[in-house]
């Protein structure tokens, strides 16, 4: 029964991939060019120097440095296939999204928030799909993983329970027990976030939650992984910026203008003000004369 259930999901996804000819250009290729441009910006096409023999079909070419370039047209088509496989599951909580890679943890949580899937970001608990004694035992109908190499334990348990697996695979990723492989750069935080964003948007399109005629208001930036230390530094900088008191700039003094109530040209008009250039009109002081009242004082 488990094998039949696994085959039924794959067949349903394949049948959903071939809509009528009249609906295909409007439904599937409406955002293809923009999506591929986003993939180029997020470096989804950059693979690794090594290439698995099963991944050669998805490689477009190889650069002079030896890096394999992934065919983004096939990546986009595989995203559409994976979205149609997810839509065939009636209960969204029967879909598990796992990621032990830190760069995919935030994208997994955001994808589950908008699609209703069950997120498992971080360490995979062994026996989640095989040990019925554990309290966290689950029986999903579909699993999505970020990297087949780091999530190998989850894929192995899914193969024991005959659960279909959707995986983001790089050029050097093993494809054993992977049913739907999405060729992409699964080592960059921008690439992982973009693919989960595209997958969530297409699932919402197929469910009828949002219309294809209008853009999804959720930005790709919300799926990006952020370093907790960097967030703390930004918060501290923002608090310091808000705590500073900015004094108003002082008005510059005009040294060429005369002060109020004071005229240097008419210095003699002031009471008690003398002129330094005018001769002394008072009696001449004799510094050799004895002080007043001090005739009997001798030095």
C-alpha positions as YAML, in Angstrom:
chain: A
units: angstrom
residues:
- id: 1
  name: UNK
  ca: [0.00, 0.00, 0.00]
- id: 2
  name: UNK
  ca: [2.86, 2.38, 0.78]
- id: 3
  name: UNK
  ca: [4.40, 1.72, -2.63]
- id: 4
  name: UNK
  ca: [1.08, 2.35, -4.36]
- id: 5
  name: UNK
  ca: [0.65, 5.56, -2.40]
- id: 6
  name: UNK
  ca: [4.10, 6.75, -3.45]
- id: 7
  name: UNK
  ca: [3.44, 5.97, -7.12]
- id: 8
  name: UNK
  ca: [0.04, 7.67, -7.03]
- id: 9
  name: UNK
  ca: [1.58, 10.96, -5.87]
- id: 10
  name: UNK
  ca: [4.15, 10.92, -8.68]
- id: 11
  name: UNK
  ca: [1.52, 10.05, -11.30]
- id: 12
  name: UNK
  ca: [-0.78, 12.81, -10.07]
- id: 13
  name: UNK
  ca: [2.03, 15.33, -10.29]
- id: 14
  name: UNK
  ca: [2.86, 14.20, -13.82]
- id: 15
  name: UNK
  ca: [-0.74, 14.49, -14.94]
- id: 16
  name: UNK
  ca: [-1.03, 18.00, -13.47]
- id: 17
  name: UNK
  ca: [2.09, 19.05, -15.38]
- id: 18
  name: UNK
  ca: [0.37, 18.68, -18.78]
- id: 19
  name: UNK
  ca: [-2.56, 21.14, -18.83]
- id: 20
  name: UNK
  ca: [-4.57, 21.80, -21.98]
- id: 21
  name: UNK
  ca: [-2.81, 23.59, -24.81]
- id: 22
  name: UNK
  ca: [-5.02, 26.64, -24.42]
- id: 23
  name: UNK
  ca: [-4.08, 27.09, -20.73]
- id: 24
  name: UNK
  ca: [-0.38, 26.26, -20.91]
- id: 25
  name: UNK
  ca: [1.03, 29.61, -22.15]
- id: 26
  name: UNK
  ca: [-1.11, 31.69, -19.80]
- id: 27
  name: UNK
  ca: [-0.79, 29.50, -16.70]
- id: 28
  name: UNK
  ca: [2.73, 28.11, -16.70]
- id: 29
  name: UNK
  ca: [4.89, 30.48, -18.74]
- id: 30
  name: UNK
  ca: [3.49, 33.75, -17.43]
- id: 31
  name: UNK
  ca: [6.36, 34.37, -15.00]
- id: 32
  name: UNK
  ca: [9.01, 32.06, -16.40]
- id: 33
  name: UNK
  ca: [11.32, 34.79, -17.72]
- id: 34
  name: UNK
  ca: [11.15, 36.82, -14.50]
- id: 35
  name: UNK
  ca: [11.73, 33.71, -12.40]
- id: 36
  name: UNK
  ca: [14.83, 32.77, -14.38]
- id: 37
  name: UNK
  ca: [16.19, 36.30, -14.02]
- id: 38
  name: UNK
  ca: [15.71, 36.02, -10.27]
- id: 39
  name: UNK
  ca: [17.59, 32.72, -10.34]
- id: 40
  name: UNK
  ca: [20.50, 34.37, -12.12]
- id: 41
  name: UNK
  ca: [20.63, 37.14, -9.54]
- id: 42
  name: UNK
  ca: [20.57, 34.63, -6.65]
- id: 43
  name: UNK
  ca: [23.25, 32.47, -8.35]
- id: 44
  name: UNK
  ca: [21.02, 29.42, -8.57]
- id: 45
  name: UNK
  ca: [22.83, 28.30, -11.74]
- id: 46
  name: UNK
  ca: [26.25, 27.89, -10.09]
- id: 47
  name: UNK
  ca: [27.10, 24.27, -9.36]
- id: 48
  name: UNK
  ca: [30.26, 22.65, -8.07]
- id: 49
  name: UNK
  ca: [33.43, 21.32, -9.65]
- id: 50
  name: UNK
  ca: [32.26, 17.73, -9.21]
- id: 51
  name: UNK
  ca: [29.34, 16.26, -11.08]
- id: 52
  name: UNK
  ca: [27.33, 13.14, -10.32]
- id: 53
  name: UNK
  ca: [26.68, 10.94, -13.32]
- id: 54
  name: UNK
  ca: [22.93, 11.22, -12.70]
- id: 55
  name: UNK
  ca: [23.15, 15.03, -12.70]
- id: 56
  name: UNK
  ca: [24.73, 15.35, -16.14]
- id: 57
  name: UNK
  ca: [21.32, 15.77, -17.75]
- id: 58
  name: UNK
  ca: [20.81, 19.02, -15.82]
- id: 59
  name: UNK
  ca: [24.22, 20.56, -16.60]
- id: 60
  name: UNK
  ca: [24.26, 23.21, -19.31]
- id: 61
  name: UNK
  ca: [28.01, 23.71, -19.65]
- id: 62
  name: UNK
  ca: [31.26, 23.92, -17.70]
- id: 63
  name: UNK
  ca: [33.29, 27.09, -17.17]
- id: 64
  name: UNK
  ca: [37.03, 27.49, -17.60]
- id: 65
  name: UNK
  ca: [37.43, 27.20, -13.82]
- id: 66
  name: UNK
  ca: [35.76, 23.80, -13.89]
- id: 67
  name: UNK
  ca: [32.46, 24.90, -12.32]
- id: 68
  name: UNK
  ca: [29.36, 23.24, -13.77]
- id: 69
  name: UNK
  ca: [26.53, 25.55, -14.85]
- id: 70
  name: UNK
  ca: [23.00, 24.28, -14.19]
- id: 71
  name: UNK
  ca: [20.31, 24.59, -16.85]
- id: 72
  name: UNK
  ca: [17.82, 27.02, -15.29]
- id: 73
  name: UNK
  ca: [15.06, 26.10, -17.71]
- id: 74
  name: UNK
  ca: [15.03, 22.57, -16.32]
- id: 75
  name: UNK
  ca: [15.20, 23.94, -12.79]
- id: 76
  name: UNK
  ca: [12.07, 26.01, -13.39]
- id: 77
  name: UNK
  ca: [10.25, 23.03, -14.88]
- id: 78
  name: UNK
  ca: [11.15, 20.85, -11.90]
- id: 79
  name: UNK
  ca: [9.83, 23.53, -9.53]
- id: 80
  name: UNK
  ca: [6.51, 23.37, -11.38]
- id: 81
  name: UNK
  ca: [6.46, 19.56, -11.09]
- id: 82
  name: UNK
  ca: [7.25, 19.70, -7.36]
- id: 83
  name: UNK
  ca: [4.48, 22.26, -6.74]
- id: 84
  name: UNK
  ca: [1.93, 20.03, -8.45]
- id: 85
  name: UNK
  ca: [3.05, 17.07, -6.36]
- id: 86
  name: UNK
  ca: [2.54, 19.12, -3.20]
- id: 87
  name: UNK
  ca: [-0.94, 20.22, -4.27]
- id: 88
  name: UNK
  ca: [-2.07, 16.60, -4.66]
- id: 89
  name: UNK
  ca: [-1.78, 16.15, -0.87]
- id: 90
  name: UNK
  ca: [-5.18, 16.99, 0.62]
- id: 91
  name: UNK
  ca: [-3.92, 17.80, 4.12]
- id: 92
  name: UNK
  ca: [-1.01, 20.27, 4.03]
- id: 93
  name: UNK
  ca: [0.27, 19.00, 7.39]
- id: 94
  name: UNK
  ca: [1.05, 15.67, 5.71]
- id: 95
  name: UNK
  ca: [3.96, 17.40, 3.93]
- id: 96
  name: UNK
  ca: [7.23, 17.54, 5.91]
- id: 97
  name: UNK
  ca: [9.84, 20.16, 5.00]
- id: 98
  name: UNK
  ca: [13.24, 19.31, 6.49]
- id: 99
  name: UNK
  ca: [16.53, 21.18, 6.44]
- id: 100
  name: UNK
  ca: [19.59, 20.50, 8.57]
- id: 101
  name: UNK
  ca: [21.54, 23.13, 6.66]
- id: 102
  name: UNK
  ca: [21.39, 26.44, 8.58]
- id: 103
  name: UNK
  ca: [20.90, 28.49, 5.41]
- id: 104
  name: UNK
  ca: [17.62, 26.70, 4.74]
- id: 105
  name: UNK
  ca: [16.09, 26.90, 8.21]
- id: 106
  name: UNK
  ca: [14.39, 30.27, 7.76]
- id: 107
  name: UNK
  ca: [13.20, 29.38, 4.26]
- id: 108
  name: UNK
  ca: [11.66, 26.14, 5.57]
- id: 109
  name: UNK
  ca: [9.79, 27.97, 8.32]
- id: 110
  name: UNK
  ca: [8.50, 30.62, 5.92]
- id: 111
  name: UNK
  ca: [7.45, 28.00, 3.35]
- id: 112
  name: UNK
  ca: [5.53, 26.11, 6.01]
- id: 113
  name: UNK
  ca: [3.92, 29.33, 7.23]
- id: 114
  name: UNK
  ca: [2.39, 30.13, 3.85]
- id: 115
  name: UNK
  ca: [1.60, 26.60, 2.65]
- id: 116
  name: UNK
  ca: [0.61, 24.92, 5.93]
- id: 117
  name: UNK
  ca: [3.31, 22.23, 5.78]
- id: 118
  name: UNK
  ca: [5.06, 20.71, 8.80]
- id: 119
  name: UNK
  ca: [8.54, 22.28, 9.26]
- id: 120
  name: UNK
  ca: [11.50, 20.40, 10.71]
- id: 121
  name: UNK
  ca: [14.37, 22.89, 10.67]
- id: 122
  name: UNK
  ca: [17.55, 21.87, 12.42]
- id: 123
  name: UNK
  ca: [18.66, 18.45, 13.54]
- id: 124
  name: UNK
  ca: [16.61, 15.51, 12.30]
- id: 125
  name: UNK
  ca: [15.55, 13.22, 15.13]
- id: 126
  name: UNK
  ca: [16.38, 9.63, 14.09]
- id: 127
  name: UNK
  ca: [13.35, 7.37, 14.13]
- id: 128
  name: UNK
  ca: [10.84, 10.11, 13.31]
- id: 129
  name: UNK
  ca: [9.39, 8.05, 10.46]
- id: 130
  name: UNK
  ca: [10.31, 4.53, 11.61]
- id: 131
  name: UNK
  ca: [10.13, 4.33, 15.43]
- id: 132
  name: UNK
  ca: [6.47, 4.24, 16.46]
- id: 133
  name: UNK
  ca: [7.31, 4.32, 20.19]
- id: 134
  name: UNK
  ca: [8.61, 7.89, 20.09]
- id: 135
  name: UNK
  ca: [6.23, 10.74, 20.84]
- id: 136
  name: UNK
  ca: [7.32, 12.61, 17.69]
- id: 137
  name: UNK
  ca: [6.50, 9.77, 15.33]
- id: 138
  name: UNK
  ca: [5.05, 11.06, 12.04]
- id: 139
  name: UNK
  ca: [3.43, 9.45, 9.02]
- id: 140
  name: UNK
  ca: [3.65, 12.04, 6.25]
- id: 141
  name: UNK
  ca: [2.69, 11.55, 2.62]
- id: 142
  name: UNK
  ca: [5.41, 13.72, 1.11]
- id: 143
  name: UNK
  ca: [8.82, 15.02, 2.18]
- id: 144
  name: UNK
  ca: [10.87, 18.00, 0.98]
- id: 145
  name: UNK
  ca: [14.57, 18.23, 1.85]
- id: 146
  name: UNK
  ca: [17.12, 20.97, 1.20]
- id: 147
  name: UNK
  ca: [20.21, 18.84, 0.61]
- id: 148
  name: UNK
  ca: [20.28, 15.06, 0.07]
- id: 149
  name: UNK
  ca: [23.74, 14.87, 1.60]
- id: 150
  name: UNK
  ca: [23.05, 16.65, 4.87]
- id: 151
  name: UNK
  ca: [19.50, 15.27, 5.09]
- id: 152
  name: UNK
  ca: [20.54, 11.72, 4.30]
- id: 153
  name: UNK
  ca: [18.98, 10.33, 7.50]
- id: 154
  name: UNK
  ca: [15.59, 11.78, 6.62]
- id: 155
  name: UNK
  ca: [15.76, 10.41, 3.07]
- id: 156
  name: UNK
  ca: [16.77, 6.97, 4.34]
- id: 157
  name: UNK
  ca: [13.82, 6.80, 6.72]
- id: 158
  name: UNK
  ca: [11.49, 8.04, 3.98]
- id: 159
  name: UNK
  ca: [12.67, 5.21, 1.73]
- id: 160
  name: UNK
  ca: [11.86, 2.69, 4.49]
- id: 161
  name: UNK
  ca: [8.31, 4.08, 4.75]
- id: 162
  name: UNK
  ca: [7.89, 4.48, 0.95]
- id: 163
  name: UNK
  ca: [7.39, 8.24, 1.20]
- id: 164
  name: UNK
  ca: [8.10, 10.27, -1.97]
- id: 165
  name: UNK
  ca: [10.93, 12.81, -1.62]
- id: 166
  name: UNK
  ca: [11.42, 16.20, -3.27]
- id: 167
  name: UNK
  ca: [14.99, 17.49, -2.93]
- id: 168
  name: UNK
  ca: [17.06, 20.50, -3.94]
- id: 169
  name: UNK
  ca: [20.09, 18.87, -5.54]
- id: 170
  name: UNK
  ca: [23.44, 20.27, -6.63]
- id: 171
  name: UNK
  ca: [25.70, 18.84, -9.31]
- id: 172
  name: UNK
  ca: [27.52, 16.66, -6.76]
- id: 173
  name: UNK
  ca: [24.43, 15.50, -4.81]
- id: 174
  name: UNK
  ca: [23.46, 11.80, -4.71]
- id: 175
  name: UNK
  ca: [20.03, 11.04, -6.15]
- id: 176
  name: UNK
  ca: [19.33, 7.75, -4.43]
- id: 177
  name: UNK
  ca: [15.74, 7.56, -3.12]
- id: 178
  name: UNK
  ca: [14.96, 11.04, -4.52]
- id: 179
  name: UNK
  ca: [11.77, 11.08, -6.60]
- id: 180
  name: UNK
  ca: [11.69, 14.72, -7.77]
- id: 181
  name: UNK
  ca: [15.08, 16.43, -8.01]
- id: 182
  name: UNK
  ca: [15.24, 20.21, -8.40]
- id: 183
  name: UNK
  ca: [18.71, 21.04, -9.82]
- id: 184
  name: UNK
  ca: [20.01, 24.16, -8.14]
- id: 185
  name: UNK
  ca: [22.69, 25.67, -5.95]
- id: 186
  name: UNK
  ca: [21.67, 24.31, -2.55]
- id: 187
  name: UNK
  ca: [24.66, 25.85, -0.74]
- id: 188
  name: UNK
  ca: [23.83, 29.56, -1.08]
- id: 189
  name: UNK
  ca: [21.32, 31.23, 1.21]
- id: 190
  name: UNK
  ca: [19.88, 33.38, -1.60]
- id: 191
  name: UNK
  ca: [19.41, 30.41, -3.91]
- id: 192
  name: UNK
  ca: [17.72, 28.25, -1.26]
- id: 193
  name: UNK
  ca: [15.40, 31.09, -0.24]
- id: 194
  name: UNK
  ca: [14.40, 31.85, -3.84]
- id: 195
  name: UNK
  ca: [13.53, 28.23, -4.65]
- id: 196
  name: UNK
  ca: [11.35, 27.85, -1.57]
- id: 197
  name: UNK
  ca: [9.72, 31.18, -2.42]
- id: 198
  name: UNK
  ca: [8.97, 30.05, -5.97]
- id: 199
  name: UNK
  ca: [7.68, 26.72, -4.69]
- id: 200
  name: UNK
  ca: [5.38, 28.38, -2.15]
- id: 201
  name: UNK
  ca: [4.07, 30.87, -4.69]
- id: 202
  name: UNK
  ca: [3.28, 28.16, -7.23]
- id: 203
  name: UNK
  ca: [1.50, 26.08, -4.60]
- id: 204
  name: UNK
  ca: [-0.66, 29.08, -3.69]
- id: 205
  name: UNK
  ca: [-1.35, 29.68, -7.38]
- id: 206
  name: UNK
  ca: [-2.52, 26.11, -7.89]
- id: 207
  name: UNK
  ca: [-4.67, 26.11, -4.76]
- id: 208
  name: UNK
  ca: [-6.36, 29.31, -5.89]
- id: 209
  name: UNK
  ca: [-5.28, 31.29, -2.83]
- id: 210
  name: UNK
  ca: [-3.76, 34.02, -5.01]
- id: 211
  name: UNK
  ca: [-4.41, 34.89, -8.63]
- id: 212
  name: UNK
  ca: [-1.79, 34.57, -11.34]
- id: 213
  name: UNK
  ca: [-2.74, 37.96, -12.68]
- id: 214
  name: UNK
  ca: [-1.30, 39.72, -9.64]
- id: 215
  name: UNK
  ca: [2.12, 39.52, -7.98]
- id: 216
  name: UNK
  ca: [2.58, 37.85, -4.62]
- id: 217
  name: UNK
  ca: [2.97, 40.55, -1.99]
- id: 218
  name: UNK
  ca: [5.51, 38.51, 0.01]
- id: 219
  name: UNK
  ca: [9.10, 39.50, -0.82]
- id: 220
  name: UNK
  ca: [11.89, 37.00, -1.40]
- id: 221
  name: UNK
  ca: [13.95, 38.79, 1.27]
- id: 222
  name: UNK
  ca: [11.73, 37.37, 4.01]
- id: 223
  name: UNK
  ca: [12.96, 33.86, 3.12]
- id: 224
  name: UNK
  ca: [16.65, 34.80, 3.40]
- id: 225
  name: UNK
  ca: [18.62, 33.35, 6.29]
- id: 226
  name: UNK
  ca: [19.96, 36.01, 8.67]
- id: 227
  name: UNK
  ca: [22.85, 35.64, 11.07]
- id: 228
  name: UNK
  ca: [21.64, 36.11, 14.69]
- id: 229
  name: UNK
  ca: [24.84, 37.96, 15.60]
- id: 230
  name: UNK
  ca: [24.35, 40.33, 12.70]
- id: 231
  name: UNK
  ca: [20.77, 41.01, 13.82]
- id: 232
  name: UNK
  ca: [21.99, 41.79, 17.35]
- id: 233
  name: UNK
  ca: [24.59, 44.20, 16.00]
- id: 234
  name: UNK
  ca: [22.00, 45.97, 13.88]
- id: 235
  name: UNK
  ca: [19.65, 46.31, 16.87]
- id: 236
  name: UNK
  ca: [22.44, 47.74, 19.04]
- id: 237
  name: UNK
  ca: [23.43, 50.23, 16.35]
- id: 238
  name: UNK
  ca: [19.81, 51.29, 15.95]
- id: 239
  name: UNK
  ca: [19.38, 51.79, 19.70]
- id: 240
  name: UNK
  ca: [22.56, 53.87, 19.88]
- id: 241
  name: UNK
  ca: [21.41, 55.96, 16.93]
- id: 242
  name: UNK
  ca: [18.03, 56.63, 18.52]
- id: 243
  name: UNK
  ca: [19.60, 57.40, 21.94]
- id: 244
  name: UNK
  ca: [21.82, 60.18, 20.66]
- id: 245
  name: UNK
  ca: [20.51, 63.72, 21.23]
- id: 246
  name: UNK
  ca: [21.18, 65.94, 18.30]
- id: 247
  name: UNK
  ca: [21.60, 69.62, 19.39]
- id: 248
  name: UNK
  ca: [20.38, 72.35, 17.11]
- id: 249
  name: UNK
  ca: [23.22, 74.11, 15.27]
- id: 250
  name: UNK
  ca: [24.19, 77.44, 16.78]
- id: 251
  name: UNK
  ca: [23.65, 80.58, 14.77]
- id: 252
  name: UNK
  ca: [26.94, 81.91, 13.47]
- id: 253
  name: UNK
  ca: [27.93, 85.32, 14.74]
- id: 254
  name: UNK
  ca: [28.35, 88.16, 12.29]
- id: 255
  name: UNK
  ca: [31.63, 89.74, 13.35]
- id: 256
  name: UNK
  ca: [31.37, 92.54, 10.79]
- id: 257
  name: UNK
  ca: [28.13, 93.92, 12.33]
- id: 258
  name: UNK
  ca: [28.47, 96.19, 15.40]
- id: 259
  name: UNK
  ca: [27.16, 94.97, 18.70]
- id: 260
  name: UNK
  ca: [23.85, 96.33, 19.97]
- id: 261
  name: UNK
  ca: [24.26, 99.63, 21.91]
- id: 262
  name: UNK
  ca: [27.96, 99.89, 21.16]
- id: 263
  name: UNK
  ca: [29.72, 102.12, 18.62]
- id: 264
  name: UNK
  ca: [33.50, 102.03, 18.23]
- id: 265
  name: UNK
  ca: [33.44, 105.19, 16.13]
- id: 266
  name: UNK
  ca: [31.94, 107.26, 18.94]
- id: 267
  name: UNK
  ca: [33.88, 105.87, 21.85]
- id: 268
  name: UNK
  ca: [34.30, 109.25, 23.55]
- id: 269
  name: UNK
  ca: [30.53, 109.74, 23.84]
- id: 270
  name: UNK
  ca: [30.18, 107.03, 26.44]
- id: 271
  name: UNK
  ca: [30.23, 107.96, 30.07]
- id: 272
  name: UNK
  ca: [33.61, 107.20, 31.62]
- id: 273
  name: UNK
  ca: [34.99, 105.81, 28.38]
- id: 274
  name: UNK
  ca: [38.35, 107.20, 27.42]
- id: 275
  name: UNK
  ca: [40.16, 107.42, 24.13]
- id: 276
  name: UNK
  ca: [43.55, 105.76, 23.93]
- id: 277
  name: UNK
  ca: [44.71, 108.13, 21.25]
- id: 278
  name: UNK
  ca: [43.64, 111.36, 23.09]
- id: 279
  name: UNK
  ca: [46.11, 112.97, 25.55]
- id: 280
  name: UNK
  ca: [45.49, 112.64, 29.23]
- id: 281
  name: UNK
  ca: [43.46, 115.69, 30.37]
- id: 282
  name: UNK
  ca: [43.81, 114.96, 34.05]
- id: 283
  name: UNK
  ca: [46.71, 115.97, 36.31]
- id: 284
  name: UNK
  ca: [49.94, 114.26, 35.60]
- id: 285
  name: UNK
  ca: [50.72, 111.60, 38.10]
- id: 286
  name: UNK
  ca: [54.11, 111.73, 39.80]
- id: 287
  name: UNK
  ca: [55.16, 108.21, 40.60]
- id: 288
  name: UNK
  ca: [58.14, 109.50, 42.66]
- id: 289
  name: UNK
  ca: [55.89, 111.49, 45.05]
- id: 290
  name: UNK
  ca: [54.99, 109.84, 48.30]
- id: 291
  name: UNK
  ca: [51.53, 108.42, 48.70]
- id: 292
  name: UNK
  ca: [48.81, 110.50, 50.28]
- id: 293
  name: UNK
  ca: [48.84, 110.30, 54.06]
- id: 294
  name: UNK
  ca: [52.18, 108.63, 54.12]
- id: 295
  name: UNK
  ca: [54.61, 111.55, 54.73]
- id: 296
  name: UNK
  ca: [56.27, 109.89, 57.68]
- id: 297
  name: UNK
  ca: [56.73, 106.57, 55.96]
- id: 298
  name: UNK
  ca: [60.23, 105.83, 54.97]
- id: 299
  name: UNK
  ca: [61.33, 102.86, 52.79]
...
